[in-house]
């Protein structure tokens, strides 16, 4: 496969090849069951993905969205991490490898590809992950190790510069979830990145993980501008972001709907062993653009939520505000904050 193409396009092409010949009705049935799981909180002691058909349906239904969510989280993390580059990466509960695709893309220009190990308890997911990785043409994916492991309190990890845990915590019991986060923190020599669905429950799991990572000595790099307590009052709101996902015709067939895109809501935290440079503030809501004004809802380094109004009189900053997006750092490096 031509790895000079943008990675999202490579992923869509690989998925199309994976699903070639799978009856749509069979894929749709598996998707219906998976929707019930991934939109809920269903702790389980067995793999969610039971066979190849389940995995193929999962890959069509979830992999592009999970990839874009992790890709967005890694983008914010890299802004705070500066020149730091991981040499080794462990993807816990990585399944078919969406997070590993995002890691491979994020550090694609590194002198040496990131050495990735994907751990999952579903052998069918690992098998298809290997197939997709081989089709990617990306060196970091083609050399990845795919290993079966029980994801939970009994998991042991080798040391790795970067540990990712994406869309996994909702599958675990509370005790297993807490133990897994502590294990990930102990194994990470550089950073831990955790991504969950952008629901109140997903946010709650991210906040719990964030607290445990801080207790383990890590510092928050993103999305928060600080490592103090989240300023959102529990039960009143939740912090989440959105990633746009392009949908192929095959993807639309499996998921339903006619739009060429969808928006994946996600919550995340990235924390480091080294000292990061978090954003001065983070845009935590969709922008409100009015005549001559842009209203920004910010989480700030002062450990509070604040609304900032940027008007035309702010010149360059106003133009930057109009171009800003939900989840971006604020202010941009090239602009000054309004008075």
N, C-alpha and C positions, 0 to 999 in steps of 0.2 A: 504494500500500500504506500501511496505517496505521502511521506511524513512531512513534506514541505507545506502541505495544506494546513489551515488552522486546525488546532486540535479538536474543537467541537465538531468540525466537519468530518474529521477522521473518525471520531467516535460514532457519529450518526451512520457513516458508511459501514463501519464494523458491525454495528447493531443490525443494519439492514441485511447483511450477509448472515448473521446469526439466526435471524427469524425466517429466512428464506425456507419455505416449505412447511412451516408450522401452521396448522389450521387456525384461522382467526377465532373460531368459536372456542377452541381449546385454550388459546391465549387469553381470550376475554374472560373465560371462567376462572382462570387463575388470577387474573387482574382483580376481579370482583372480590375474591377472598383476601387478596393482599391489601386492597383499599381498606377493608375493615380492620386489618391489623395496623397498618401504618398511620391511620387517622385516629387510632385509639391508643390505649395503654394496655398492652397485652403481654405481661411478663410470661416467659415460657422457659421450659427446661429442655426444649427440643428445637432443632433448626426450623426456622419459618419456611425456608425454601427447601421443598422436599425432593424434587426431581428436576430433570433437565427442562421440562415444560414450565414448571414454576419459575425456574431461573430465567428462562428466555422471556417469560411474561414480565418478571421483575425488571429485567434489563431494559425492556421496552418502556415499561411504565415509570420506573424510578431513576434509572441510571443517568439520563441526560440532566434531570433536575438536580439530583444529588451532586453530580459533577459541577454544575454551575454554582450551586450554593457553596461548596467547598472552595471552588475557584475564587469566588468573591471574598470569602473569609481569608484565604491565603493572600489575596491582593492587599487587604488591609493589614494583615500581619507583616507582610514584606515591607510595607511602608514604614512600619515601626521597628522592624528588625535591621534595617540598613543593609550593609554588605554581607551579613551572616548568611551562610549557605550550608544546608545539611549535607553530610556525606552519606548518612544512613537514615532510613525511615522505616518505621513499623506502622502498619495500618491495621488497627484492631477491629475485627468484625468487618473486614473490608469487602466481603462478598465478591462481586464481579469486578471490583477495583475502581469504582468511580473516584474515590479520594486519591488513589494512586495515579490515575490519569491527571488529576489536577496538580498533584505534586510534580509529576514528570514535566508538565507544561510550565509550571511556575519557575523551575530551575533548569529549563531546557538548554539554556545558554551556558550553564556551568562547564568548567573545564572537564569535569568527570561526572557522568550521570549519577544521580542519587541512587544508592543501592537500597531498593525497597523489598520489604518482606510483608506479605499480606497474610493475615491470620483470620480464619473463619472456621466455624464448625460444620458448615454444609459443603461436603465434597463436590456436589454438582455445581455450586456457585464458584468454587475454586477452579474447577475444570473449565468452565466457560470463561472465567476471568483470564485464565492462561491463553485461551483461544483469542480473545479480544486483544490481549496485550501483544500477542505475536502479530496480529493483523495491524497493530497501530504503527509499526515502523519506528516507534520511539525507543531509543536505546535504554532509557531508564525503566521502561515497562518490559521490554523483551528480555531483560536480564533479571527481572524480579523473581523472588521466591514466593511460592504459593503453598502455605502450610496449614494443615488441619489442626485446629486447637479449640478446646472448649472455652467459650467466652464467658467468663464469670469469675467467681472468687478464687477458683483454683488455678487461674491463668498465671503462668510465669513468663517473664519477658527478658530478652537480652537487652543490653543497653543500646540505645539508638539516639541520634541527634534530634530527630523529630518523631513524635508519636501523634498519630491522628486517630480520632474516634468519631465517626460520622454516622448519624441515624442508627445508633446502636443502643443507647442507654434506655430507650423505651421498651426494649426487649428483655430487660433484666429486672429481677426483683430489687427492692431498695438496698438490701444488704450487698448483693452482688454488684450493684451499680457503684456503691461507695467504695467497695474494695477494688473494683476495676480502676476507678479514678486514682486511687492511692498507688496502685501498681503502675499505672501509666506515668504518674508523676515521678515515682522512684526510678523508672527506667529511662526517662528522658534526660539526656545530657544537655539539650539545648532548648527544646520547646515542646509544648503540647497544644494541639488544636482540636477543639471539640465542636461539633456541629449537630444541631437537633432541629426538628421541625419548628417553624415559627408560630407555635401555638402557646397558649398559657402553660400547658403541661411541659412542652419542650423548653420554654424559657425557665420554668422552675427547675428542671433538671440541669440546665446550663448554669444557673445561679448556684445550685448545690455543688456542681463540679468546680465552678470558679472559686467558691469558698474553700474547698478542699485543696485546690492547687495553690492558693495563696498560703494556706496553713502549712503546705509542704515546702514553702520557701520560694515559690515562683512569683514572678511579677506579671501583671496583666499588660499585654501589648496592644490588644484590640478585642472588641470595639471600644472598650471603655478608655477614657483619658486618664484613668487613675486605678489604683488597686484597693481603694476604700470600698465601703458598702455601696451597693447599687442604690441610687436615690429614688427609685420607683417604690412607692408604698405597696407592699405585698397585697395582691387581690384587687388592685385598682387598675392595673395596666400591665403590659409586658413588653420587653424590648425585643424587637425582631426587625429583620430587613428583607429585601426582596431581590431576587435575581431573575432576569429575563431568560427564558428557555425557548430556543427555536425548536419547532416541532416539524418533523418530516411528515410526509403523507402517511407513512407506515405508523408513525407514532400517533397521529391523529386517529387512524383506524383503530388502534388498540385502545386508546384512552377515550375516544369519542370527542365530539366538538369539531368546529371548522376553522378556528383561528390558527394562524401560522405560528403562534407563540403562546406561552403561558408565563405567569409570574410565580416563582417558587418562593414562599415565605420561609425564612429560617432564622434561628437564633444560634449564636456561637460565642466562644471565648478562645482566645489565643494567649498563652502565658509562657514566659521564658525563664530560663536559669540565668541568662545574661541580662544586662540592663537595657531595656528597649527605649525607644523614643515615641511614646504614644502621641496620638493627635491632640492638639490643644483642646479640641471639642469634636464631637461626632454628631452629624445630622441624624436624628432618630425618628423622624416622621417624614411623610411626603411633604415636599415644599408647597407652600401656598403662594402662588404668584398673582399679584393684584396690579392694578394700574400704577406703575412707577414704584412698586414695592415687591420685595420678596420676604416672606415670613419663614424663618428657620427655627425649628424646635431642636434644641441642642442638649446633649449631655456634656458637661464641662469638667475641666480639670479641678474646678472648685467643688467637685462632688455634689453638683446640683443640676437640675433641669432648668433650662432657661429658653425663653423665646427671644429671638433677635430679629429686628426689622432692618433690612438693608434697602435703602432707597437710591434713586438716581443720583442724589447728591454725593453718594459714596464712589461714584465713577467706576474705576476698574473693579472694585469689590462688588458693585452691583452687577456688573456683567458676569463676574465669576459666580455670583449667587444664582443668576438665571441659568447658568450652565451646570450648576451643582446637582447632585442626585442624592436621594435617600441613602444613607450609609456612608457618605463621603466624609472625610475629615474637614474641619473648618477652623480657621480660614485656610484657603489654599496657600501653599508656600510662597507664591508670587504676589500675595495681596496682604494688606494690613487690615486688622479688625476695625470696624467702625467705632467711632467714639460715642 
